[in-house]
Amino acid sequence: MKKNPPRAYHLSHVRPARLAGLALSGLILAGCAGNPPTEQFALTETAVNEAVSAGGTEHAPVEMKAAQEKWRDAGVAMEKKDYDRARSLAEQAEWDAHVAERKARVAKAQKALEEAKKGIDMQHEERMRNIQQ
């Protein structure tokens, strides 16, 4: 079987609409890289503040420290106009803050549960003493 040699690929065979679409996609991607991540920064700031309010510093110090350090580094990257790095660090800080917040809420819920169990045990013991008297 005889193979045909590969044809050279010429842009003249590509449809103009497809070329325009590719060019537009490239411009959009390039434009995204040059925009400050202000929306992400707002989300991250909210997440970090909520984690602190929930007790993340006390109940999830490792995650809280990571969130705050990444948040600080994101601010430095933003000042240097390294928006891709700023966005990436802000996203990581947001997720670390969410983890810290959830850990803090779980720790508080566990503590409340333990205290409720102690109260129930104390009431049960008191009733048992009253029955035995």
Secondary structure by P-SEA (a helix, b strand, c coil): cccccccccccccccaaaaaaaaaaaaaaaaaaaccaaaaaaaaaaaaaaaaaaccccccaaaaaaaaaaaaaaaaaaaacaaaaaaaaaaaaaaaaaaaaaaaaaaaaaaaaaaaaaaaaaaaaaaaaaaac
